[in-house]
Amino acid sequence: MDQKYIDLYDEYTHTPLGRSAFIGRLAKLAGGVAAAQALLPLLDVNYLQAALLPAGDSRIITAQITYPAPGGDVQGYLARPTGDGRYPAVLVIHENRGLNPHIEDVTRRAATAGFLALAPDALSPLGGTPEDRDEARRMIGQLDREQTLQNFLAAAAFLRSQAHGNGKVGCFGFCWGGGMANRLAVHDANLQAAVAFYGRPAPTEDVPRIKAALMLHYAGLDSRINAGIEAYEAALKEHGIAYALHMYPGVNHAFHNDTAPSRYNEQAAKLAWERTVVFLAERLK
């Protein structure tokens, strides 16, 4: 697919650009409304593709839960391997469309990889993630930044208290959630590991506060996010922060999201996931 269409879609998913305005601009780029309508299924996410690992998989146990936070209870999706073991724990942090079926599926994947995994719903203070993806994106922009951080810090504390956890907690997040993973590394001194998939870097002045080891996955075509990488990496080196940065050439933002056909890259997604699982397992054992 021509990169200009993907770039427009990326703008649509990360700015206040409305649906009708997006389709109008897509029609101009594509040469007509009919052409734009033909492109839409290749650009839009399709959550019907999300259930790669059904909730009823016999290897795992899943539950919709709430956990306490300073501003009130937060909803979340919890998954763990079956059995009575104690597992390394991870927060799974969603994109700017909330806790949707795709993120629940990724949480189940983490459980089959041997983790106690919790995906908080950042939109809980506003009533939870709606089915309308554009409405979820709008609501993300309405969140109180400090309260949201405190809700994720509370999620990490919740995981540390769980009987099926081993007391060690890491996190990984995508897009908006990748930025939150970097923020948690700054603000949670007890976090052992953080993985950011194409997430906004933490401010360089905050880097000295990071205690966690980092793994950073970035897409070669993602100029919007990549603009901050050089300064971030320089600060990580300067302050001796343990990190690994992987750049995936020729792929787009959201390359791990297998419900987004135009941006998903199977090879890069599998490699990034394998690296993430190995990294978290080592740091949280």
C-alpha positions in Angstrom: 0.0 0.0 0.0 1.2 3.5 -0.8 2.8 5.1 2.2 0.8 8.3 1.8 -2.4 6.4 2.8 -0.7 4.9 5.9 0.7 8.3 6.9 -2.8 9.8 6.7 -4.3 7.0 8.7 -1.6 7.4 11.3 -2.5 11.1 11.5 -6.1 10.2 11.9 -5.4 7.8 14.8 -3.2 10.2 16.7 -4.7 13.6 16.2 -8.2 15.1 16.6 -8.9 14.5 12.9 -12.5 13.3 12.7 -13.8 10.3 10.8 -15.5 12.3 8.1 -12.5 14.6 7.6 -10.3 11.6 7.4 -12.4 9.9 4.7 -12.7 13.1 2.8 -8.9 13.5 2.7 -8.5 9.8 1.8 -10.9 10.3 -1.1 -8.8 13.2 -2.4 -5.6 11.1 -2.2 -7.1 8.0 -3.7 -8.9 9.8 -6.5 -12.5 9.4 -5.4 -14.9 8.2 -2.8 -15.2 4.7 -4.3 -11.4 4.3 -4.1 -11.4 5.5 -0.6 -14.1 3.0 0.4 -12.0 0.2 -1.1 -9.0 1.3 0.9 -10.8 1.5 4.3 -10.9 -2.2 5.1 -7.1 -2.3 4.6 -6.5 0.6 6.9 -9.0 0.2 9.7 -8.4 -2.2 12.5 -10.5 -5.3 12.6 -11.0 -6.8 16.1 -12.5 -9.9 14.6 -8.9 -10.8 13.9 -7.9 -10.3 17.6 -8.8 -13.7 19.0 -5.7 -15.5 18.1 -5.8 -17.1 21.6 -9.4 -17.7 22.8 -10.3 -16.7 26.4 -11.2 -20.4 27.0 -7.7 -21.7 26.2 -7.0 -24.5 28.7 -3.5 -23.3 29.4 -4.7 -20.0 31.0 -7.2 -18.5 33.4 -8.7 -15.1 32.7 -10.9 -12.7 34.6 -12.4 -9.2 34.4 -11.3 -7.6 37.6 -11.1 -4.3 39.4 -8.2 -3.0 41.6 -8.1 -0.1 44.0 -6.4 3.2 43.0 -6.2 6.6 44.7 -9.1 8.0 42.6 -11.3 4.9 42.7 -11.4 1.4 41.4 -10.0 0.7 38.0 -11.2 -2.1 35.7 -8.8 -4.5 34.1 -8.3 -7.8 32.4 -6.2 -10.4 34.2 -4.7 -13.6 32.8 -2.3 -16.2 34.1 -1.2 -19.7 33.5 -3.3 -22.5 35.0 -1.8 -24.1 38.1 -0.8 -22.8 41.5 2.7 -21.5 40.7 4.1 -18.0 41.3 4.8 -16.2 38.1 6.6 -13.0 37.0 4.0 -10.3 36.6 3.6 -7.7 33.8 1.3 -4.8 33.0 0.0 -4.8 29.5 -0.7 -1.2 28.5 -3.1 -0.5 25.7 -2.9 2.0 22.8 -5.0 5.2 22.5 -8.2 3.2 21.8 -8.5 1.7 25.3 -8.8 -1.8 26.5 -10.1 -3.6 23.4 -10.3 -7.2 22.2 -6.8 -7.0 20.7 -5.2 -6.0 24.0 -7.1 -8.7 25.8 -5.7 -11.2 23.3 -2.1 -9.9 23.8 -2.7 -10.3 27.6 -3.6 -13.9 27.0 -0.5 -14.4 24.9 1.6 -13.1 27.8 -0.1 -15.6 30.1 0.7 -18.5 27.8 4.3 -17.2 27.8 4.4 -17.8 31.6 3.4 -14.4 33.0 0.7 -13.1 35.4 -0.6 -10.4 33.1 -2.9 -7.4 33.9 -4.2 -5.0 31.3 -5.7 -2.0 33.1 -8.4 0.1 31.4 -7.1 3.6 31.5 -10.5 4.9 30.6 -12.1 3.5 33.8 -12.5 7.0 35.4 -14.6 7.9 32.4 -16.8 4.8 32.4 -14.5 2.4 30.7 -13.6 1.7 27.1 -16.5 2.2 24.6 -17.0 0.1 21.5 -16.6 3.2 19.3 -12.9 3.4 18.6 -13.0 7.1 17.8 -14.9 7.8 21.0 -12.2 5.9 22.9 -9.5 8.0 21.2 -11.4 11.2 22.2 -11.7 10.0 25.8 -8.0 9.3 26.0 -7.4 12.9 25.4 -9.7 13.8 28.3 -7.8 11.8 30.9 -6.1 13.5 33.8 -2.5 12.9 33.2 -1.4 12.6 36.9 -4.4 10.5 37.9 -3.7 8.1 35.0 -0.1 7.7 36.1 -1.3 7.0 39.6 -3.8 4.4 38.4 -1.0 2.5 36.6 1.3 2.7 39.6 -1.6 1.2 41.6 -1.8 -1.6 39.1 1.8 -2.4 39.6 1.3 -2.5 43.4 -1.7 -4.7 42.9 0.3 -7.2 40.9 3.0 -7.3 43.6 0.4 -8.3 46.1 -1.0 -11.2 44.2 -0.6 -14.7 45.5 0.2 -16.0 42.0 2.9 -13.4 41.4 6.5 -13.8 42.4 6.7 -10.2 43.6 8.5 -8.8 40.6 6.7 -6.6 38.1 7.5 -5.3 34.6 5.4 -3.7 31.9 5.0 -3.4 28.2 2.9 -1.1 26.2 2.0 0.0 22.6 1.8 3.5 21.2 0.1 5.5 23.9 0.9 2.6 26.2 4.5 2.6 25.1 4.8 6.2 26.3 3.2 5.1 29.6 5.7 2.3 29.9 8.5 4.9 29.7 6.7 7.0 32.3 6.3 4.1 34.7 10.0 3.4 34.4 10.6 7.0 35.6 8.0 7.0 38.4 8.1 3.5 39.8 11.4 2.8 41.5 10.4 -0.8 42.1 9.7 -1.6 38.5 12.2 -4.2 37.2 11.7 -3.9 33.5 9.8 -1.8 30.9 9.2 -2.5 27.2 8.0 0.3 24.9 6.6 -0.5 21.5 6.8 2.7 19.4 6.1 4.8 22.5 7.0 8.4 23.2 10.3 8.6 25.1 10.4 9.9 28.6 11.7 13.5 29.0 15.5 13.4 29.0 15.6 15.3 32.3 13.7 12.4 34.0 16.0 9.7 32.7 18.3 9.7 35.9 15.2 8.5 37.9 14.9 5.3 35.9 15.7 2.1 37.8 14.2 -0.5 35.5 15.9 -2.1 32.6 14.4 -0.9 29.2 13.7 -2.6 25.9 12.6 -0.1 23.2 11.0 -1.2 19.9 10.7 1.4 17.1 9.5 1.4 13.6 11.8 2.7 10.8 9.0 4.7 9.1 7.6 6.2 12.3 9.0 9.7 11.9 6.6 11.2 14.4 7.8 9.1 17.4 11.4 8.6 16.1 12.1 12.3 16.3 12.8 11.9 20.1 14.8 8.7 20.0 18.3 10.2 19.6 18.1 12.4 22.6 16.5 9.7 24.7 19.2 7.2 23.9 21.9 9.7 24.6 20.5 10.3 28.0 20.1 6.6 28.7 23.8 6.1 27.9 24.9 9.2 29.8 23.2 7.9 33.0 24.1 4.3 32.7 20.6 3.0 32.3 20.4 -0.7 31.1 18.6 -0.7 27.8 18.3 -2.3 24.4 17.0 -0.4 21.5 15.7 -2.2 18.4 14.9 -0.3 15.2 12.8 -2.3 12.6 13.6 -0.9 9.1 10.8 -0.4 6.6 7.9 -0.9 9.0 5.3 1.4 10.3 4.0 2.6 13.7 1.8 -0.1 15.2 3.6 -2.9 13.3 2.8 -5.3 16.2 -0.9 -4.8 15.9 -2.2 -7.7 13.9 -5.7 -6.2 13.6 -4.3 -3.3 11.5 -3.6 -4.9 8.1 -1.9 -1.9 6.5 0.6 -1.4 9.3 1.1 -4.9 10.8 4.4 -6.5 9.8 4.5 -10.2 10.8 8.2 -10.6 10.7 9.0 -7.5 12.9 6.0 -8.3 15.2 7.2 -11.8 15.9 10.8 -10.8 16.4 9.8 -7.9 18.8 7.5 -10.2 20.8 10.2 -13.0 21.1 12.7 -10.4 22.3 10.2 -9.0 24.8 9.3 -12.3 26.3 13.0 -13.3 26.7 13.8 -9.9 28.2 11.0 -9.9 30.7 11.5 -13.5 31.7 15.1 -12.8 32.4 14.6 -9.6 34.3 11.6 -10.8 36.4 12.8 -14.3 37.3 
